[in-house]
Amino acid sequence: MDARLREGICLFNAGRYFESQESFEDFYSRAGGKDKPFVESLLLRAERAGLGNGRVYQISFKAEDSFGESCIGTVTVCVPHDRRDGACGDDGQIYDSTTQ
């Protein structure tokens, strides 16, 4: 595994999400082949959107190990409009990025 990708995963697992994003972006800018779509799925838009109420992402995933065992899960990620209150409004829009 590439050192930049490993670093991003370690930072993420340590709860250092902003730093992990930077490592993922660095790796993504140089990635090719099947690595690029994988890292692309880890990168979230974090910039604020005008007068909006933040962003809420619902991320579904499937993980598989080298023995063929797998699990699926879903995690919800809040990107607040600003750092003052840290809240997000979920307006309920659903966009399936795998269909594009």
C-alpha positions as CSV (number, residue, x, y, z in Angstrom):
1,M,0.0,0.0,0.0
2,D,1.3,3.5,-0.9
3,A,2.7,5.4,2.1
4,R,0.4,8.4,1.5
5,L,-2.7,6.3,1.5
6,R,-1.6,4.4,4.6
7,E,-0.9,7.8,6.3
8,G,-4.4,9.0,5.4
9,I,-6.0,5.9,6.8
10,C,-4.0,6.1,10.1
11,L,-4.9,9.8,10.5
12,F,-8.5,9.1,9.8
13,N,-8.6,6.2,12.4
14,A,-7.0,8.6,14.9
15,G,-9.8,11.1,14.4
16,R,-7.6,13.6,12.6
17,Y,-10.1,13.9,9.7
18,F,-8.8,17.2,8.1
19,E,-5.2,15.9,8.0
20,S,-6.4,12.6,6.6
21,Q,-8.2,14.4,3.8
22,E,-5.0,16.2,2.9
23,S,-3.1,12.9,2.6
24,F,-5.9,11.3,0.6
25,E,-5.9,14.4,-1.8
26,D,-2.1,14.2,-2.2
27,F,-2.4,10.5,-3.0
28,Y,-5.3,11.1,-5.4
29,S,-3.5,13.7,-7.4
30,R,-0.8,11.1,-8.3
31,A,-3.0,7.9,-8.3
32,G,-3.8,5.9,-11.4
33,G,-5.6,2.7,-12.3
34,K,-8.0,1.2,-9.8
35,D,-6.6,3.3,-6.9
36,K,-8.0,6.6,-8.2
37,P,-11.7,5.6,-7.9
38,F,-11.1,4.1,-4.4
39,V,-9.6,7.3,-3.1
40,E,-12.1,9.4,-5.0
41,S,-14.8,7.7,-2.9
42,L,-13.0,8.9,0.3
43,L,-12.9,12.6,-0.6
44,L,-15.9,14.7,0.4
45,R,-16.7,18.3,-0.5
46,A,-16.2,20.3,2.6
47,E,-16.6,23.9,1.4
48,R,-19.7,25.7,2.5
49,A,-22.5,26.4,0.1
50,G,-23.7,30.1,0.5
51,L,-26.6,30.3,2.7
52,G,-27.1,26.5,3.0
53,N,-27.2,24.6,6.2
54,G,-24.2,22.4,5.6
55,R,-23.8,19.1,4.0
56,V,-24.8,15.6,5.2
57,Y,-23.3,12.6,3.4
58,Q,-24.6,9.1,3.8
59,I,-21.8,6.8,2.7
60,S,-22.4,3.1,2.1
61,F,-19.5,0.7,1.8
62,K,-18.5,-2.9,1.4
63,A,-15.2,-4.2,2.8
64,E,-13.7,-7.5,1.8
65,D,-10.7,-9.2,3.2
66,S,-8.2,-11.5,1.5
67,F,-10.2,-14.5,2.6
68,G,-13.3,-13.4,0.7
69,E,-15.2,-12.4,3.9
70,S,-17.0,-9.2,3.7
71,C,-19.3,-6.8,5.6
72,I,-21.3,-3.8,4.5
73,G,-22.1,-0.6,6.4
74,T,-23.3,2.9,6.2
75,V,-22.0,6.0,8.0
76,T,-23.4,9.5,8.1
77,V,-21.0,12.4,7.9
78,C,-21.9,16.0,8.8
79,V,-20.1,18.9,7.2
80,P,-21.4,22.0,9.0
81,H,-22.1,25.3,7.3
82,D,-19.5,26.9,9.6
83,R,-17.6,26.1,12.7
84,R,-19.6,28.1,15.2
85,D,-22.3,25.6,16.0
86,G,-21.1,22.4,14.2
87,A,-24.7,21.5,13.2
88,C,-25.9,20.2,9.9
89,G,-29.3,20.3,8.4
90,D,-30.3,17.1,6.5
91,D,-32.8,18.2,3.8
92,G,-33.2,14.6,2.7
93,Q,-31.8,14.8,-0.9
94,I,-30.3,11.5,-2.0
95,Y,-27.8,11.4,-4.8
96,D,-26.4,8.0,-5.8
97,S,-22.8,8.8,-7.0
98,T,-22.4,5.2,-8.3
99,T,-24.9,5.8,-11.1
100,Q,-22.9,8.7,-12.8
